[in-house]
Amino acid sequence: MLVSLTIIVALAALFSYLNHKFLKLPLTIGLLILSIILALFFAALREVSPLVFDQACEVVLNINFRDILMNVMLSFLLFAGAMHVDLKALEKEKWAVMLFATLGVLISTFIVGGLGFLVFRLLGLHLPLIHCLLFGALISPTDPIAVLAILKEAHTSKSLELKISGESLFNDGVGVVVFLSIAMVATMGVEHFEVSEIFHLFALEALGGIAYGVVLGYLGYLLLKSIDDAPKIEVLITISIAMGGYALADILGVSGPLAMVAAGLLIGHQLSSGKFSKNSKKHMDLFWEMLDDILNAVLFVLIGLEIMILSFELRYFLAGLAAVIIVLAARFSSVGLSYALLRNHDASKIKTIGILTWGGLRGGISVALALSLEPSMSREMIVFITYMVVVTSVLVQGLTIKSVVRKLST
């Protein structure tokens, strides 16, 4: 695994250089494009030199994408992303963020699952409804990693940026709970399942995760404050919060992602409040921004290269194209219905919904959840379709979000 990881990091460095020097695209998009090109190159060698193709696949397979993202990268990426969100400004958008991250995910899950069930059958793919709902649950949350990376390049209004980034930070935790609940039904069978188990899971995972993250963040703040102006030690403390706090969340049975978001928001708020020295804030911001960029680079190279190991079938490809449209329609519907509950009578509401729809990118978390499925849960097909939606989302929506924002903002 170490050799494979070394190769991936080297590729991330090379592709970052090529993107900066020649492509000049947003980093995550440039890396994804170059990784896909490399993956397609190796795929083309499959018939000519199967040994080279097999060795390339082995490099990717040696890195367990789900484990490295969910158990290693995610804690750092969410903590870093949350640290740089203005908590006071986010508070003004709390109702929008809460609705999009909860009701929006649920609405989207059932729209994607229901429409997918019908469309896939028309294509000759007879997935059980429960498997379609699993796909709806894993693809409905917008990915904070993809969203925050792209938003750095798009000039959205502060209010819209907070809605999109705030939602993406929280809805992955909610999406995981919904995914786990549906997976529980699929495993146990409807006849052995009780609705009360969902509420118990939600309370323990989501609410418990947020409460635990607040406590963790406050304790971290007290430690940081007691040694102010010792930047090396302060950075080390925040690393231990992200790593140790996330591991402990798993032991406690609460949502690690939501805990990292809550802890990151609290510590980031305290850093920006003037309670720490400028030297401490400078070093902390620099470290977490650099780590965020490095991990994002590795992640998107991995996403691109994982395409090599997918099972390509024409039916899967057509289902993927249909899923792209279904997911966008579900996103528009879920945002629109959630936004209607805010009683916002702004004349430009439809434009705002359009931007929120197009800015809802999917990313690595959806892929990781798809890879966690059992083979009996239509895993092969769902993984392929998920990749198509994710890649289309990042490339098409990510590349055009600036134009969409500019057009709909006028």
Phi, psi and omega in degrees: 000323181297320179295316179298316180296322178298318179297317181296317179295319178297318177296321178299319178294315180297313181293326177297319178296312181297321179294316180294322185279321189240305185289318180057039176262165170309138191308310184297322180291314178301317180294319180296317180298311181295323178293320178294319178300316178296319179297318178293326177298313178294323178298324179292336180278357187303317181279325183284313182220080183301331180296317179296318179297316180297321179293322178295318178297323181297323178300317181288317183293332180292341177257112178286102187304314183298313182294316184291329178280306187288328186256347182238299188287321192301319181300316180292316183295318180289319178298315180295316180297317181291327181299330185261014175262133180287108185296321180296316179293322180296327180300328179292336181254017189300321182290319177297313180299316181297316181293315180297322185280344181245286181300319180300318179295317180296313180300313181297320180303313183283328176293312180297315181297315181292311180293321179299318179304316182287313184291318181298324178294322177297333180269006179084015179252105188266072177280138174299151181304321183296328177288324176295323177292325175299316177298318178299322181290320184280337183262347185285321179292135173284144187271120180298328182294311179291316185296310183295325179294318182285322182297337176298333184263341183262138183263072177274163176294157182300319181297314180294319180299319179292321178298312184291311183290319179297316178298314184295330179290324185266329190283347176291323177295318178295318180299321179295320178297315179298316179300313180296323180295314180292322177297325178295318178297317181297323182283315185277333187092143184301324184292338181256010187253139178242137182300327182301335180292328178294314180296322178295317179296317180296315181298316182289311184288302188283300182294320177297321179296317179295314180298316179297319179296321178297313179299314180299315180296320181292318177297320176298318178299316179298319178295315180297318182294328183288344179233036185309144181072035170231070192304323182295317179290322181296319177297318179297322178296316180293326175298317181293327176296315182293316183280303183293320180296321180291318179295319180293326178300320179295320179294320181284344180082024178248168184288112177296316178303313180293326177296318180294323178296313181297315180295318180295318178298316183293312181293319177299320178297316180294322178296325183274355185273359180087008181275352179242159179292155179299326180296317179296313181297319181299311181293320180296313180299316182296315182297310185288330176291318179294316180297320178300313181294319181295313181294323176299318180299312180298317183299313184285335171293317177299316180301315181296317184287334180299341181299332181301329188261009178282151176268107184273127172221145182302319180298320178296320181296315179295321177296324178295317177299317178296321181296325178302314180292317180298316181296320178294318178296319179294321178297315180298316181294315183292320178293317181298315180293319178293319181295327180297328180288346180282351181055040178269117184260023179299133182296336182265022185302317182296325177292319178298317178298322178298316180293318178297324178294311183288333180275358180274080183280152173254156184205215189299327183296319178298318179297315181298318179294320178298319181290341180278352181293149173286150178306329181287352181259037180057038186302314185302312181290316183296322178298315180298312181296320179299316178301317180298316180295316182296311182297316178297319180300309183292315184286307185286305182291320180296320181286336185251000185299323178300313181295319180296315179299316181296318183289317183279346180273349182272000000 
